[in-house]
Amino acid sequence: MVFTVAIAGRPNVGKSTLYNRLTGSRAAIVDDTPGVTRDWREGEARLLDLAFRVLDTAGLDDEKGDDLSARIQKQTMDAIRNADALIFVIDGRDGVTPFDQEVASLLRRGGKPIVLAVNKADTRASETTINEASRLGFGEPVALSAAHGTGLPELYEALIAIAPDDARLPDVDEEAEAYKRPLTIAITGRPNAGKSTLLNRLLGSERSITGPEAGITRDAVAAEWEWEGRKVKLIDTAGLRRKAKVEEELEKLSVTAAIDEIKLAELVILVVDAAIPFETQDLQIADMVEREGRAMIVAVNKWDLVEDKAQLLRTLTKRVDELLPQWKGVPIVAISALSGDGIELLMPAIVKQHDIWNKRISTHRLNDWLAMMIERHSPPAPKGRRIKIRYITQARTRPPTFAISSSQAGELPSDYARYLMNGLRETFGFTGVPIRMKVKVSENPFAKKW
């Protein structure tokens, strides 16, 4: 019998996006409007060597509705009853809501194995939700982003633990499978920085219209490419200006589309103008990329017009470390998209950063490192009670995310957290990529459970 998994939760938490991700399709309509899904939908899913049938259900709603609402809810409950296991999805940006707790109780009564997934967990706002979700009684939650495809290895581990043996396919080479998927790269920056020229240079053809006028590109332009046998999807986005200067409705739509492409990309090329590098808007774009947890490199364009190249490169490296400390060590590649100078350095830098973004460190190595860091500089003692850090593990990749078990979650001072994150970068080579660190209190057997 086929292993069947139903995706359940309240409306608009990303169930259909996860369904599309698992089935590798766009069969489920996705929109920010709650209640888009009505009938439950089923499809064939695969995660590495695990094959299963997945059911996408309508959101469980706490509002009293009409007869149609009642029928939709019945459909959802029928799907849940037909499943062997459940993925209970909550929204990482909303926190654990009172209705999430009600849904948890409802699903628990069914007696099915339940995997708790915190979706949209690629931003800082989700860290509190992940800590709260661990108290729902379903074990350690899986932090994922269905839109970005992050957290799927952790979802696989949770599902394989409850799946029957016959759900497993013959061995799969994970690295080979990942290499087959196109590497998605978004090219972004201020208007007229040379983004479209760079796309055309990489492709070797005039795919995007270019010219001296700012704002020529409106829609995001996507193009398939191949570099040294590796599939690449390049996306040229509209120039991003400060909000105060975005006036026309058409430009607002272009900016929104550009931001959406950045969120969906694996790596972002931030194109800056060598004549006016790192203006306020450049810094704001870099900050947004960091918040979204994407990998990034900086391409300093129009380098052929620079006179003292060595001096400017030293200045730019220093300015990045000062103005963007969260991006310390990010590669800066000097190029001329127009002439092609330096273009050959771009993809090797991109692949290196993509590998760092996907890097995973064993728990054993991390805890040896943690002991050394604590011995070198002990945690502080707020209110006279020294914070005890018991262990560290890497919760996920893309971006690298680490979970620390502490005696006083929420009280780890920012300067000590920064000390640990800088140590992670230096010791394990996590240079130039966003790092997430979440602190959770050690399990108290006498603590009240939800």
C-alpha positions as CSV (number, residue, x, y, z in Angstrom):
1,M,0.0,0.0,0.0
2,V,1.3,3.5,-0.9
3,F,2.5,5.6,2.0
4,T,0.1,8.6,2.1
5,V,0.9,11.9,3.8
6,A,-1.7,14.8,4.2
7,I,-0.6,18.4,4.6
8,A,-2.8,20.1,7.2
9,G,-3.0,23.4,9.0
10,R,-5.0,26.7,9.1
11,P,-5.4,28.7,5.9
12,N,-2.6,30.6,4.2
13,V,0.4,28.9,6.0
14,G,1.9,27.6,2.7
15,K,0.3,24.1,2.4
16,S,-0.2,24.3,-1.3
17,T,3.3,25.8,-1.9
18,L,4.7,22.8,0.0
19,Y,2.5,20.4,-2.1
20,N,3.9,22.0,-5.3
21,R,7.4,21.7,-3.9
22,L,7.0,18.0,-3.0
23,T,5.3,17.0,-6.3
24,G,7.6,19.2,-8.5
25,S,4.6,20.8,-10.1
26,R,2.4,23.9,-10.0
27,A,-0.8,21.9,-9.8
28,A,-2.0,23.8,-6.6
29,I,-3.0,27.4,-7.1
30,V,-0.9,29.6,-4.7
31,D,-2.0,33.0,-3.5
32,D,-1.9,35.2,-0.4
33,T,-5.7,35.1,-0.2
34,P,-6.8,32.6,2.5
35,G,-9.1,29.8,1.3
36,V,-7.9,29.4,-2.3
37,T,-7.7,25.6,-1.8
38,R,-11.2,23.9,-1.4
39,D,-11.1,20.3,-2.6
40,W,-8.2,18.2,-1.4
41,R,-5.8,17.3,-4.1
42,E,-3.4,14.4,-4.4
43,G,-0.1,13.8,-6.2
44,E,3.0,11.7,-6.3
45,A,5.8,13.1,-4.2
46,R,9.5,12.2,-3.8
47,L,12.2,13.3,-1.3
48,L,15.5,11.8,-2.2
49,D,14.8,8.0,-1.9
50,L,11.4,8.4,-0.2
51,A,8.3,8.0,-2.5
52,F,4.9,8.7,-1.2
53,R,1.4,10.1,-2.0
54,V,0.8,13.6,-0.7
55,L,-2.6,15.2,-0.1
56,D,-3.0,19.0,-0.1
57,T,-6.0,20.0,2.0
58,A,-8.0,23.2,2.5
59,G,-7.1,25.2,5.6
60,L,-8.9,24.2,8.9
61,D,-10.9,27.3,9.7
62,D,-12.1,28.5,13.1
63,E,-14.8,30.8,11.7
64,K,-18.5,29.9,11.5
65,G,-19.2,29.7,7.8
66,D,-22.0,28.8,5.4
67,D,-22.8,25.4,4.0
68,L,-19.9,25.6,1.5
69,S,-17.5,26.2,4.3
70,A,-18.8,23.2,6.2
71,R,-18.4,21.0,3.1
72,I,-14.9,22.2,2.6
73,Q,-14.0,21.4,6.2
74,K,-15.5,17.9,5.8
75,Q,-13.4,17.3,2.7
76,T,-10.3,18.3,4.7
77,M,-11.1,15.9,7.6
78,D,-11.8,13.1,5.1
79,A,-8.3,13.6,3.6
80,I,-6.7,13.5,7.0
81,R,-8.5,10.3,7.9
82,N,-7.3,8.7,4.6
83,A,-3.7,9.6,5.3
84,D,-1.1,7.4,7.1
85,A,0.7,10.4,8.5
86,L,0.4,14.2,8.6
87,I,2.5,17.2,8.0
88,F,1.1,19.9,10.3
89,V,2.2,23.3,8.9
90,I,2.3,26.6,10.8
91,D,3.4,30.0,9.6
92,G,6.9,31.0,11.0
93,R,6.1,34.7,10.6
94,D,2.9,34.6,12.6
95,G,4.0,32.7,15.6
96,V,2.0,29.8,17.2
97,T,-1.6,31.2,17.2
98,P,-4.4,30.0,19.6
99,F,-6.0,28.3,16.6
100,D,-2.8,26.5,15.8
101,Q,-3.0,25.0,19.3
102,E,-6.6,24.0,18.6
103,V,-5.6,22.4,15.3
104,A,-2.8,20.6,17.1
105,S,-5.3,19.1,19.6
106,L,-7.7,18.1,16.7
107,L,-4.9,16.3,14.7
108,R,-3.5,14.6,17.8
109,R,-6.9,13.0,18.5
110,G,-6.6,11.2,15.1
111,G,-3.7,9.1,16.4
112,K,-1.7,9.5,13.2
113,P,2.1,10.2,13.2
114,I,2.5,13.9,12.9
115,V,5.5,15.9,11.6
116,L,5.4,19.6,12.7
117,A,6.7,22.0,10.0
118,V,7.4,25.7,10.6
119,N,7.1,27.2,7.1
120,K,8.5,30.6,6.0
121,A,11.3,29.9,8.4
122,D,14.0,31.7,6.4
123,T,13.7,35.0,8.2
124,R,14.7,36.2,11.7
125,A,11.0,36.5,12.7
126,S,10.6,32.8,12.6
127,E,13.1,32.0,15.3
128,T,10.6,32.7,18.1
129,T,8.0,30.6,16.4
130,I,10.3,27.6,16.1
131,N,11.0,27.8,19.9
132,E,7.2,28.1,20.6
133,A,6.4,25.3,18.2
134,S,8.6,22.8,20.1
135,R,6.1,23.1,23.0
136,L,3.2,21.7,20.9
137,G,4.2,18.2,21.8
138,F,5.2,16.9,18.4
139,G,9.0,16.9,19.0
140,E,11.5,19.1,17.3
141,P,9.8,21.1,14.5
142,V,11.1,21.0,11.0
143,A,12.1,24.6,9.9
144,L,11.5,25.0,6.2
145,S,10.7,27.4,3.4
146,A,8.4,25.7,0.9
147,A,8.9,28.7,-1.5
148,H,12.7,28.4,-1.4
149,G,13.0,24.7,-1.0
150,T,15.0,24.9,2.2
151,G,14.6,22.5,5.1
152,L,13.6,19.6,2.8
153,P,16.5,17.3,4.0
154,E,15.2,17.8,7.6
155,L,11.6,17.0,6.4
156,Y,12.9,13.9,4.7
157,E,14.6,12.7,8.0
158,A,11.3,13.3,9.9
159,L,9.2,11.4,7.3
160,I,11.6,8.5,6.8
161,A,11.4,7.8,10.5
162,I,7.7,7.0,10.2
163,A,7.5,5.6,6.7
164,P,7.3,1.9,5.9
165,D,10.4,0.2,4.4
166,D,8.7,-0.2,1.0
167,A,8.4,3.6,0.6
168,R,12.1,3.8,0.0
169,L,13.5,3.8,-3.5
170,P,17.0,2.4,-4.5
171,D,19.9,4.6,-3.2
172,V,20.1,8.1,-4.6
173,D,23.2,10.2,-4.9
174,E,22.1,13.4,-3.2
175,E,24.9,15.6,-4.6
176,A,24.4,14.3,-8.1
177,E,20.6,15.0,-7.8
178,A,21.3,18.5,-6.6
179,Y,23.7,19.1,-9.4
180,K,21.0,18.3,-12.0
181,R,18.8,21.1,-10.7
182,P,19.4,24.5,-12.2
183,L,21.3,27.0,-10.0
184,T,19.0,30.0,-9.7
185,I,20.8,33.3,-9.8
186,A,19.1,36.7,-9.5
187,I,20.9,39.8,-10.8
188,T,19.9,42.9,-8.9
189,G,21.0,46.4,-8.0
190,R,20.1,50.0,-8.6
191,P,18.8,51.2,-12.0
192,N,21.5,51.6,-14.7
193,A,24.1,49.7,-12.8
194,G,24.6,47.3,-15.7
195,K,22.4,44.3,-14.8
196,S,21.0,43.6,-18.2
197,T,24.4,44.1,-19.8
198,L,25.8,41.5,-17.5
199,L,23.0,39.0,-18.3
200,N,23.7,39.5,-22.0
201,R,27.4,39.1,-21.5
202,L,27.0,35.8,-19.6
203,L,24.6,34.5,-22.2
204,G,26.5,35.7,-25.1
205,S,23.4,37.2,-26.7
206,E,21.1,40.2,-26.5
207,R,18.5,38.7,-24.2
208,S,17.7,41.9,-22.4
209,I,17.3,45.4,-23.9
210,T,20.1,47.7,-22.7
211,G,20.8,51.4,-23.0
212,P,21.8,54.5,-21.1
213,E,18.3,55.2,-19.8
214,A,17.6,54.0,-16.3
215,G,14.6,51.6,-15.8
216,I,14.5,49.9,-19.2
217,T,13.9,46.5,-17.6
218,R,10.4,46.2,-16.1
219,D,9.5,42.5,-16.0
220,A,12.0,40.0,-14.6
221,V,13.8,38.4,-17.5
222,A,14.7,34.7,-17.0
223,A,17.1,32.7,-19.2
224,E,18.4,29.2,-19.1
225,W,22.2,28.8,-19.3
226,E,24.9,26.3,-18.8
227,W,28.3,26.8,-17.3
228,E,30.9,24.0,-17.4
229,G,28.1,21.4,-17.7
230,R,26.1,22.9,-14.8
231,K,22.6,24.2,-15.5
232,V,22.0,27.7,-14.4
233,K,18.8,29.9,-14.4
234,L,19.7,33.6,-14.7
235,I,17.1,36.2,-13.8
236,D,17.6,39.9,-14.7
237,T,15.5,42.0,-12.4
238,A,14.2,45.6,-12.6
239,G,16.4,48.3,-10.9
240,L,15.5,48.9,-7.2
241,R,15.2,52.5,-6.1
242,R,14.3,54.0,-2.8
243,K,10.6,53.7,-1.9
244,A,10.3,57.5,-1.9
245,K,11.3,57.6,-5.6
246,V,9.0,54.8,-6.7
247,E,5.9,56.6,-7.9
248,E,4.3,55.1,-10.9
249,E,2.1,52.0,-10.4
250,L,3.9,50.1,-13.2
251,E,7.3,50.7,-11.5
252,K,5.8,49.5,-8.2
253,L,4.8,46.3,-9.8
254,S,8.3,46.0,-11.4
255,V,10.0,46.5,-8.0
256,T,7.6,43.9,-6.3
257,A,8.5,41.4,-9.1
258,A,12.2,42.0,-8.5
259,I,11.9,41.5,-4.8
260,D,10.0,38.2,-5.4
261,E,12.7,36.9,-7.6
262,I,15.3,37.7,-5.0
263,K,13.3,35.7,-2.5
264,L,13.1,32.7,-4.8
265,A,16.8,32.8,-5.9
266,E,19.5,30.7,-4.4
267,L,22.2,33.3,-5.0
268,V,22.0,37.0,-5.7
269,I,24.5,39.0,-7.7
270,L,24.4,42.6,-6.4
271,V,25.7,44.8,-9.2
272,V,27.1,48.1,-8.1
273,D,28.5,51.0,-10.2
274,A,32.3,51.4,-9.7
275,A,31.8,55.2,-10.0
276,I,29.3,55.4,-7.1
277,P,29.6,52.2,-5.1
278,F,27.7,51.3,-2.0
279,E,25.2,54.1,-1.9
280,T,22.3,53.8,0.6
281,Q,20.2,51.8,-1.8
282,D,23.0,49.3,-2.4
283,L,23.2,48.8,1.3
284,Q,19.5,48.4,1.7
285,I,19.4,45.8,-1.1
286,A,22.2,43.8,0.6
287,D,20.4,44.0,3.9
288,M,17.2,42.6,2.3
289,V,19.2,39.7,0.7
290,E,20.6,38.9,4.1
291,R,17.1,39.0,5.8
292,E,15.9,36.5,3.1
293,G,18.9,34.3,3.8
294,R,20.1,34.1,0.2
295,A,23.8,33.7,-0.8
296,M,25.4,36.8,-2.5
297,I,28.4,38.1,-4.3
298,V,29.1,41.8,-5.2
299,A,29.9,42.6,-8.8
300,V,31.5,46.0,-9.1
301,N,30.7,46.9,-12.7
302,K,32.2,49.5,-15.1
303,W,35.7,48.6,-13.8
304,D,37.3,49.5,-17.1
305,L,36.6,53.2,-16.2
306,V,38.5,53.0,-12.9
307,E,42.0,54.5,-12.9
308,D,43.5,53.3,-9.6
309,K,42.0,49.8,-9.5
310,A,44.1,48.4,-6.7
311,Q,43.3,51.3,-4.3
312,L,39.6,51.2,-5.1
313,L,39.4,47.4,-4.5
314,R,41.0,47.8,-1.1
315,T,38.6,50.7,-0.2
316,L,35.6,48.7,-1.3
317,T,36.6,45.6,0.7
318,K,37.1,47.8,3.8
319,R,33.7,49.6,3.2
320,V,31.8,46.3,3.0
321,D,33.2,45.1,6.3
322,E,32.3,48.4,7.9
323,L,28.9,49.1,6.3
324,L,27.8,45.5,6.0
325,P,29.3,43.5,8.9
326,Q,26.7,40.8,8.4
327,W,28.3,40.2,5.0
328,K,31.9,40.2,6.2
329,G,34.1,38.3,3.6
330,V,31.5,38.4,0.8
331,P,33.3,38.1,-2.5
332,I,33.8,41.3,-4.5
333,V,34.4,40.7,-8.2
334,A,35.5,43.6,-10.4
335,I,34.0,43.3,-13.9
336,S,33.1,45.2,-17.0
337,A,29.9,43.8,-18.3
338,L,30.4,45.9,-21.5
339,S,33.9,44.7,-22.4
340,G,33.8,41.3,-20.6
341,D,36.8,42.0,-18.3
342,G,36.7,40.0,-15.1
343,I,33.6,38.0,-16.2
344,E,35.5,34.7,-16.0
345,L,35.9,35.3,-12.3
346,L,32.2,35.6,-11.6
347,M,30.9,32.0,-11.8
348,P,33.8,30.4,-9.8
349,A,33.0,32.9,-7.0
350,I,29.3,32.1,-7.3
351,V,29.8,28.3,-7.1
352,K,32.1,28.7,-4.0
353,Q,29.5,30.9,-2.2
354,H,26.7,28.5,-3.1
355,D,28.8,25.6,-1.7
356,I,29.4,27.5,1.6
357,W,25.7,28.3,1.8
358,N,24.9,24.6,1.5
359,K,27.7,23.5,3.9
360,R,26.9,21.3,6.9
361,I,29.1,20.7,9.9
362,S,28.8,17.5,12.1
363,T,27.4,18.0,15.6
364,H,30.6,16.4,17.0
365,R,32.9,19.0,15.4
366,L,30.5,21.8,16.4
367,N,30.5,20.8,20.1
368,D,34.3,20.4,20.2
369,W,34.5,23.9,18.8
370,L,31.9,25.2,21.3
371,A,33.9,23.9,24.2
372,M,37.0,25.7,22.9
373,M,35.0,28.9,22.4
374,I,33.5,28.8,26.0
375,E,36.9,28.1,27.5
376,R,38.4,31.1,25.6
377,H,35.5,33.4,26.6
378,S,32.9,32.3,29.1
379,P,29.2,33.2,28.6
380,P,28.1,36.2,30.7
381,A,26.2,36.0,34.0
382,P,23.2,38.4,33.8
383,K,21.6,39.0,37.2
384,G,24.4,36.9,38.8
385,R,23.4,33.7,37.1
386,R,26.0,32.4,34.5
387,I,24.4,31.3,31.3
388,K,25.1,27.6,30.6
389,I,25.4,26.6,27.0
390,R,25.0,22.8,26.8
391,Y,25.4,22.0,23.1
392,I,25.1,23.2,19.6
393,T,23.9,21.6,16.4
394,Q,23.4,22.7,12.8
395,A,19.6,22.7,12.3
396,R,19.7,23.3,8.6
397,T,21.5,24.8,5.6
398,R,20.5,27.4,3.0
399,P,21.3,29.6,5.0
400,P,23.5,27.8,7.7
401,T,21.3,27.8,10.8
402,F,22.6,26.7,14.2
403,A,20.6,25.7,17.3
404,I,22.1,26.3,20.8
405,S,20.7,24.7,23.9
406,S,21.1,27.0,26.8
407,S,19.9,27.3,30.4
408,Q,18.4,30.8,29.8
409,A,17.0,31.0,26.2
410,G,16.4,34.6,25.2
411,E,19.0,36.0,27.5
412,L,22.1,35.3,25.4
413,P,23.5,38.8,24.9
414,S,23.9,40.0,21.3
415,D,27.6,40.5,21.7
416,Y,28.2,36.9,22.8
417,A,26.0,35.6,20.0
418,R,28.1,37.7,17.6
419,Y,31.3,36.2,19.2
420,L,30.0,32.7,18.4
421,M,28.8,33.6,14.9
422,N,32.2,35.2,14.1
423,G,33.9,32.1,15.4
424,L,31.7,29.9,13.2
425,R,32.7,31.9,10.1
426,E,36.4,31.8,11.0
427,T,36.7,28.2,12.1
428,F,34.4,26.5,9.5
429,G,34.7,28.9,6.6
430,F,31.2,30.4,6.6
431,T,32.5,33.6,5.1
432,G,30.3,35.9,3.1
433,V,27.0,34.1,3.8
434,P,24.1,34.8,6.2
435,I,24.2,32.8,9.4
436,R,21.2,32.2,11.7
437,M,21.5,31.3,15.3
438,K,18.5,30.3,17.5
439,V,18.8,29.7,21.2
440,K,16.4,27.4,23.0
441,V,16.0,26.6,26.6
442,S,17.0,23.1,27.7
443,E,14.1,20.7,28.2
444,N,12.5,21.0,31.6
445,P,10.6,17.8,32.5
446,F,8.4,19.7,34.9
447,A,7.5,22.5,32.4
448,K,3.8,22.8,31.5
449,K,3.0,21.3,28.1
450,W,0.4,22.6,25.6
